[in-house]
Amino acid sequence: MRLGSWARAGELVGVVAAVDEGGVALFDPAARRTGRAPAGEVTPLPAGAVRVTVTVDLPVAHGVAEADLRRWVAALTDEVLRGRAAEALRAAGLDEGAALAAVALVVTPPPGDDAVCLAGHRSPAPGACTTCGRDAAAPASRREAPDVFSAGGPGPGT
């Protein structure tokens, strides 16, 4: 198995983060958890490259740093963080408006025919990324992976 490919070990679905004589380590980026399993107990999963666009309309003061804006948008995008922020604001007797903006997530095939690796590099064909060696997946198609493109779908490799 190549680093950056998707796989399943028992109930854990994640990207291959290490391969050695002890087995395979998987990292689930959504749940932020890892697990190890013997190579024989790990099943490779198909994956397709997609472009994810996050859109949110916000009033932002002049001079707000991009890093701060990214953290705010990330918190709005994650429903758990968003709920915790709203709850903390309410508990403090403050307006929860900063945690309420609606976020739209749109998943589309990436432009072009290049394969894409976990680090976002482009390669002319699926397989080992020509930049970093991680697994590079061909663009997902709506026909082959409709669940990836549906709202609330499980995403690549699940």
PyRosetta script that sets phi, psi and omega in degrees:
from pyrosetta import init, pose_from_sequence

init()
pose = pose_from_sequence("MRLGSWARAGELVGVVAAVDEGGVALFDPAARRTGRAPAGEVTPLPAGAVRVTVTVDLPVAHGVAEADLRRWVAALTDEVLRGRAAEALRAAGLDEGAALAAVALVVTPPPGDDAVCLAGHRSPAPGACTTCGRDAAAPASRREAPDVFSAGGPGPGT")
pose.set_psi(1, 144.2)
pose.set_omega(1, -177.5)
pose.set_phi(2, -97.3)
pose.set_psi(2, 142.5)
pose.set_omega(2, 174.1)
pose.set_phi(3, -54.5)
pose.set_psi(3, 140.0)
pose.set_omega(3, 178.6)
pose.set_phi(4, 87.9)
pose.set_psi(4, -7.2)
pose.set_omega(4, 176.2)
pose.set_phi(5, -81.9)
pose.set_psi(5, 162.8)
pose.set_omega(5, 179.2)
pose.set_phi(6, -95.9)
pose.set_psi(6, 144.3)
pose.set_omega(6, -179.5)
pose.set_phi(7, -154.2)
pose.set_psi(7, 168.2)
pose.set_omega(7, 177.7)
pose.set_phi(8, -127.1)
pose.set_psi(8, 136.9)
pose.set_omega(8, 171.8)
pose.set_phi(9, -133.4)
pose.set_psi(9, 105.6)
pose.set_omega(9, -175.4)
pose.set_phi(10, 63.5)
pose.set_psi(10, -124.3)
pose.set_omega(10, -179.8)
pose.set_phi(11, -87.9)
pose.set_psi(11, -11.4)
pose.set_omega(11, -176.8)
pose.set_phi(12, -85.9)
pose.set_psi(12, 123.4)
pose.set_omega(12, 172.8)
pose.set_phi(13, -114.3)
pose.set_psi(13, 127.4)
pose.set_omega(13, -179.4)
pose.set_phi(14, -165.5)
pose.set_psi(14, -175.2)
pose.set_omega(14, 177.8)
pose.set_phi(15, -91.1)
pose.set_psi(15, 145.6)
pose.set_omega(15, 179.0)
pose.set_phi(16, -69.4)
pose.set_psi(16, 118.3)
pose.set_omega(16, -177.0)
pose.set_phi(17, -105.9)
pose.set_psi(17, -18.3)
pose.set_omega(17, 176.9)
pose.set_phi(18, -161.7)
pose.set_psi(18, 145.3)
pose.set_omega(18, 174.1)
pose.set_phi(19, -136.4)
pose.set_psi(19, 123.4)
pose.set_omega(19, 177.3)
pose.set_phi(20, -150.9)
pose.set_psi(20, -174.5)
pose.set_omega(20, -178.0)
pose.set_phi(21, -64.2)
pose.set_psi(21, -19.2)
pose.set_omega(21, 177.4)
pose.set_phi(22, -80.8)
pose.set_psi(22, -9.5)
pose.set_omega(22, 179.4)
pose.set_phi(23, 128.3)
pose.set_psi(23, -147.8)
pose.set_omega(23, -174.8)
pose.set_phi(24, -125.8)
pose.set_psi(24, 134.6)
pose.set_omega(24, 174.4)
pose.set_phi(25, -103.7)
pose.set_psi(25, 130.0)
pose.set_omega(25, 177.0)
pose.set_phi(26, -111.4)
pose.set_psi(26, 145.8)
pose.set_omega(26, 175.6)
pose.set_phi(27, -123.2)
pose.set_psi(27, 121.4)
pose.set_omega(27, 175.9)
pose.set_phi(28, -91.5)
pose.set_psi(28, 104.9)
pose.set_omega(28, -174.6)
pose.set_phi(29, -68.3)
pose.set_psi(29, -25.4)
pose.set_omega(29, 179.5)
pose.set_phi(30, -75.7)
pose.set_psi(30, -46.3)
pose.set_omega(30, -178.7)
pose.set_phi(31, -86.6)
pose.set_psi(31, -9.3)
pose.set_omega(31, -179.2)
pose.set_phi(32, 54.7)
pose.set_psi(32, 49.8)
pose.set_omega(32, 178.2)
pose.set_phi(33, -135.1)
pose.set_psi(33, 157.8)
pose.set_omega(33, -179.8)
pose.set_phi(34, -124.9)
pose.set_psi(34, 164.0)
pose.set_omega(34, 174.7)
pose.set_phi(35, -158.8)
pose.set_psi(35, 156.5)
pose.set_omega(35, 177.9)
pose.set_phi(36, -121.8)
pose.set_psi(36, 148.9)
pose.set_omega(36, 177.0)
pose.set_phi(37, -151.6)
pose.set_psi(37, 153.4)
pose.set_omega(37, 173.1)
pose.set_phi(38, -60.8)
pose.set_psi(38, 146.4)
pose.set_omega(38, -176.3)
pose.set_phi(39, -53.7)
pose.set_psi(39, -35.5)
pose.set_omega(39, -179.2)
pose.set_phi(40, -68.7)
pose.set_psi(40, -15.1)
pose.set_omega(40, -179.9)
pose.set_phi(41, -102.0)
pose.set_psi(41, 6.8)
pose.set_omega(41, -178.2)
pose.set_phi(42, -108.2)
pose.set_psi(42, 128.8)
pose.set_omega(42, -179.3)
pose.set_phi(43, -107.8)
pose.set_psi(43, 120.4)
pose.set_omega(43, 175.9)
pose.set_phi(44, -63.9)
pose.set_psi(44, 144.8)
pose.set_omega(44, 178.8)
pose.set_phi(45, -119.5)
pose.set_psi(45, 145.2)
pose.set_omega(45, 176.4)
pose.set_phi(46, -68.5)
pose.set_psi(46, 148.7)
pose.set_omega(46, 177.8)
pose.set_phi(47, -142.3)
pose.set_psi(47, 154.0)
pose.set_omega(47, 176.5)
pose.set_phi(48, -136.1)
pose.set_psi(48, 142.3)
pose.set_omega(48, 179.9)
pose.set_phi(49, -72.2)
pose.set_psi(49, 137.8)
pose.set_omega(49, 177.5)
pose.set_phi(50, -135.7)
pose.set_psi(50, 162.4)
pose.set_omega(50, 171.9)
pose.set_phi(51, -109.6)
pose.set_psi(51, 125.9)
pose.set_omega(51, 179.0)
pose.set_phi(52, -109.4)
pose.set_psi(52, 123.1)
pose.set_omega(52, 178.9)
pose.set_phi(53, -115.1)
pose.set_psi(53, 125.4)
pose.set_omega(53, 177.9)
pose.set_phi(54, -106.4)
pose.set_psi(54, 128.2)
pose.set_omega(54, -178.6)
pose.set_phi(55, -127.8)
pose.set_psi(55, 133.3)
pose.set_omega(55, 176.2)
pose.set_phi(56, -149.5)
pose.set_psi(56, 137.4)
pose.set_omega(56, 177.4)
pose.set_phi(57, -98.7)
pose.set_psi(57, 123.2)
pose.set_omega(57, -176.1)
pose.set_phi(58, -139.6)
pose.set_psi(58, 147.4)
pose.set_omega(58, 166.9)
pose.set_phi(59, -82.9)
pose.set_psi(59, 127.7)
pose.set_omega(59, -177.7)
pose.set_phi(60, -129.4)
pose.set_psi(60, 130.5)
pose.set_omega(60, 179.7)
pose.set_phi(61, -67.4)
pose.set_psi(61, 145.9)
pose.set_omega(61, 174.7)
pose.set_phi(62, -59.3)
pose.set_psi(62, 135.7)
pose.set_omega(62, 177.2)
pose.set_phi(63, 93.6)
pose.set_psi(63, -4.1)
pose.set_omega(63, 177.3)
pose.set_phi(64, -65.5)
pose.set_psi(64, 129.4)
pose.set_omega(64, -177.7)
pose.set_phi(65, -66.7)
pose.set_psi(65, 145.6)
pose.set_omega(65, 179.8)
pose.set_phi(66, -58.6)
pose.set_psi(66, -39.4)
pose.set_omega(66, 179.6)
pose.set_phi(67, -60.9)
pose.set_psi(67, -39.7)
pose.set_omega(67, 178.9)
pose.set_phi(68, -68.1)
pose.set_psi(68, -40.9)
pose.set_omega(68, 178.2)
pose.set_phi(69, -63.9)
pose.set_psi(69, -40.5)
pose.set_omega(69, 178.1)
pose.set_phi(70, -61.3)
pose.set_psi(70, -43.9)
pose.set_omega(70, 179.5)
pose.set_phi(71, -63.0)
pose.set_psi(71, -41.6)
pose.set_omega(71, 179.8)
pose.set_phi(72, -63.4)
pose.set_psi(72, -47.5)
pose.set_omega(72, 179.8)
pose.set_phi(73, -63.9)
pose.set_psi(73, -39.5)
pose.set_omega(73, 177.6)
pose.set_phi(74, -61.2)
pose.set_psi(74, -41.0)
pose.set_omega(74, 179.0)
pose.set_phi(75, -66.2)
pose.set_psi(75, -36.8)
pose.set_omega(75, 177.7)
pose.set_phi(76, -69.5)
pose.set_psi(76, -31.6)
pose.set_omega(76, -177.8)
pose.set_phi(77, -74.0)
pose.set_psi(77, -33.0)
pose.set_omega(77, -179.9)
pose.set_phi(78, -88.7)
pose.set_psi(78, 111.8)
pose.set_omega(78, -175.5)
pose.set_phi(79, -58.8)
pose.set_psi(79, -33.9)
pose.set_omega(79, 179.2)
pose.set_phi(80, -67.8)
pose.set_psi(80, -49.4)
pose.set_omega(80, 179.4)
pose.set_phi(81, -63.6)
pose.set_psi(81, -39.9)
pose.set_omega(81, 179.3)
pose.set_phi(82, -60.1)
pose.set_psi(82, -46.9)
pose.set_omega(82, 178.7)
pose.set_phi(83, -63.7)
pose.set_psi(83, -41.1)
pose.set_omega(83, 179.0)
pose.set_phi(84, -65.1)
pose.set_psi(84, -40.1)
pose.set_omega(84, 179.2)
pose.set_phi(85, -64.0)
pose.set_psi(85, -45.4)
pose.set_omega(85, 179.5)
pose.set_phi(86, -62.0)
pose.set_psi(86, -43.8)
pose.set_omega(86, 179.9)
pose.set_phi(87, -62.7)
pose.set_psi(87, -43.4)
pose.set_omega(87, 179.9)
pose.set_phi(88, -64.5)
pose.set_psi(88, -40.1)
pose.set_omega(88, 178.1)
pose.set_phi(89, -64.6)
pose.set_psi(89, -45.8)
pose.set_omega(89, 178.4)
pose.set_phi(90, -61.1)
pose.set_psi(90, -45.0)
pose.set_omega(90, -179.1)
pose.set_phi(91, -61.3)
pose.set_psi(91, -29.4)
pose.set_omega(91, 179.0)
pose.set_phi(92, -87.0)
pose.set_psi(92, 2.4)
pose.set_omega(92, -179.7)
pose.set_phi(93, 75.3)
pose.set_psi(93, 23.9)
pose.set_omega(93, -177.7)
pose.set_phi(94, -108.2)
pose.set_psi(94, 160.2)
pose.set_omega(94, 175.9)
pose.set_phi(95, -66.5)
pose.set_psi(95, 135.2)
pose.set_omega(95, -178.2)
pose.set_phi(96, -89.5)
pose.set_psi(96, 9.0)
pose.set_omega(96, -175.2)
pose.set_phi(97, -54.1)
pose.set_psi(97, -33.6)
pose.set_omega(97, -178.5)
pose.set_phi(98, -67.6)
pose.set_psi(98, -11.0)
pose.set_omega(98, 179.3)
pose.set_phi(99, -112.4)
pose.set_psi(99, 12.1)
pose.set_omega(99, -172.6)
pose.set_phi(100, -105.9)
pose.set_psi(100, -18.0)
pose.set_omega(100, -174.1)
pose.set_phi(101, -56.1)
pose.set_psi(101, 132.9)
pose.set_omega(101, 179.1)
pose.set_phi(102, -72.1)
pose.set_psi(102, 136.7)
pose.set_omega(102, -179.7)
pose.set_phi(103, -113.6)
pose.set_psi(103, 130.8)
pose.set_omega(103, 176.2)
pose.set_phi(104, -104.1)
pose.set_psi(104, 133.3)
pose.set_omega(104, 178.1)
pose.set_phi(105, -118.5)
pose.set_psi(105, 120.7)
pose.set_omega(105, -178.7)
pose.set_phi(106, -120.3)
pose.set_psi(106, 127.9)
pose.set_omega(106, 179.7)
pose.set_phi(107, -112.0)
pose.set_psi(107, 123.8)
pose.set_omega(107, -179.5)
pose.set_phi(108, -135.3)
pose.set_psi(108, 162.8)
pose.set_omega(108, 172.2)
pose.set_phi(109, -65.2)
pose.set_psi(109, 146.0)
pose.set_omega(109, 177.1)
pose.set_phi(110, -70.1)
pose.set_psi(110, 156.4)
pose.set_omega(110, 178.0)
pose.set_phi(111, -67.6)
pose.set_psi(111, 147.8)
pose.set_omega(111, 177.1)
pose.set_phi(112, 82.3)
pose.set_psi(112, -174.4)
pose.set_omega(112, -176.9)
pose.set_phi(113, -110.9)
pose.set_psi(113, 2.4)
pose.set_omega(113, -177.1)
pose.set_phi(114, -66.4)
pose.set_psi(114, 150.2)
pose.set_omega(114, 171.6)
pose.set_phi(115, -80.6)
pose.set_psi(115, 155.2)
pose.set_omega(115, -177.6)
pose.set_phi(116, -128.4)
pose.set_psi(116, 135.3)
pose.set_omega(116, 177.7)
pose.set_phi(117, -97.1)
pose.set_psi(117, 174.3)
pose.set_omega(117, -178.7)
pose.set_phi(118, -57.7)
pose.set_psi(118, -31.1)
pose.set_omega(118, -179.5)
pose.set_phi(119, -83.8)
pose.set_psi(119, -1.8)
pose.set_omega(119, 178.6)
pose.set_phi(120, 89.1)
pose.set_psi(120, 4.5)
pose.set_omega(120, 177.1)
pose.set_phi(121, -74.8)
pose.set_psi(121, 152.8)
pose.set_omega(121, 178.6)
pose.set_phi(122, -106.8)
pose.set_psi(122, 140.0)
pose.set_omega(122, 177.7)
pose.set_phi(123, -131.1)
pose.set_psi(123, 152.0)
pose.set_omega(123, -177.3)
pose.set_phi(124, -67.1)
pose.set_psi(124, -19.6)
pose.set_omega(124, -177.7)
pose.set_phi(125, -148.2)
pose.set_psi(125, 156.3)
pose.set_omega(125, 175.3)
pose.set_phi(126, -62.2)
pose.set_psi(126, 156.7)
pose.set_omega(126, -178.9)
pose.set_phi(127, 123.4)
pose.set_psi(127, -144.0)
pose.set_omega(127, -179.7)
pose.set_phi(128, -72.3)
pose.set_psi(128, 129.3)
pose.set_omega(128, 177.4)
pose.set_phi(129, -61.3)
pose.set_psi(129, 134.9)
pose.set_omega(129, -178.8)
pose.set_phi(130, -72.8)
pose.set_psi(130, -13.9)
pose.set_omega(130, 179.2)
pose.set_phi(131, -95.4)
pose.set_psi(131, -46.9)
pose.set_omega(131, -172.1)
pose.set_phi(132, -122.8)
pose.set_psi(132, -10.2)
pose.set_omega(132, 179.1)
pose.set_phi(133, 87.2)
pose.set_psi(133, -9.9)
pose.set_omega(133, 177.1)
pose.set_phi(134, -68.3)
pose.set_psi(134, 164.4)
pose.set_omega(134, 179.6)
pose.set_phi(135, -64.6)
pose.set_psi(135, 132.6)
pose.set_omega(135, 177.2)
pose.set_phi(136, -113.7)
pose.set_psi(136, 126.4)
pose.set_omega(136, -177.5)
pose.set_phi(137, -100.2)
pose.set_psi(137, 144.3)
pose.set_omega(137, 175.1)
pose.set_phi(138, -69.3)
pose.set_psi(138, 156.1)
pose.set_omega(138, 177.6)
pose.set_phi(139, -56.9)
pose.set_psi(139, 135.5)
pose.set_omega(139, 176.0)
pose.set_phi(140, -71.1)
pose.set_psi(140, 147.4)
pose.set_omega(140, 175.7)
pose.set_phi(141, -111.5)
pose.set_psi(141, 150.8)
pose.set_omega(141, 178.7)
pose.set_phi(142, -62.4)
pose.set_psi(142, -31.2)
pose.set_omega(142, -178.0)
pose.set_phi(143, -72.7)
pose.set_psi(143, -43.4)
pose.set_omega(143, -175.8)
pose.set_phi(144, -81.7)
pose.set_psi(144, -27.0)
pose.set_omega(144, -176.4)
pose.set_phi(145, -139.2)
pose.set_psi(145, 63.0)
pose.set_omega(145, -176.1)
pose.set_phi(146, -61.7)
pose.set_psi(146, -28.2)
pose.set_omega(146, -179.7)
pose.set_phi(147, -65.1)
pose.set_psi(147, -27.8)
pose.set_omega(147, 179.0)
pose.set_phi(148, -66.8)
pose.set_psi(148, -32.3)
pose.set_omega(148, -173.8)
pose.set_phi(149, -97.2)
pose.set_psi(149, -4.5)
pose.set_omega(149, 179.8)
pose.set_phi(150, -85.9)
pose.set_psi(150, 148.0)
pose.set_omega(150, 178.2)
pose.set_phi(151, -60.8)
pose.set_psi(151, 128.0)
pose.set_omega(151, 178.2)
pose.set_phi(152, 75.7)
pose.set_psi(152, 10.2)
pose.set_omega(152, 178.8)
pose.set_phi(153, -66.9)
pose.set_psi(153, 164.0)
pose.set_omega(153, -174.5)
pose.set_phi(154, -72.2)
pose.set_psi(154, -17.3)
pose.set_omega(154, 176.6)
pose.set_phi(155, 93.6)
pose.set_psi(155, 177.1)
pose.set_omega(155, -176.7)
pose.set_phi(156, -62.1)
pose.set_psi(156, 139.4)
pose.set_omega(156, 172.3)
pose.set_phi(157, 77.4)
pose.set_psi(157, 3.7)
pose.set_omega(157, -179.7)
pose.set_phi(158, -107.5)
pose.dump_pdb("model.pdb")
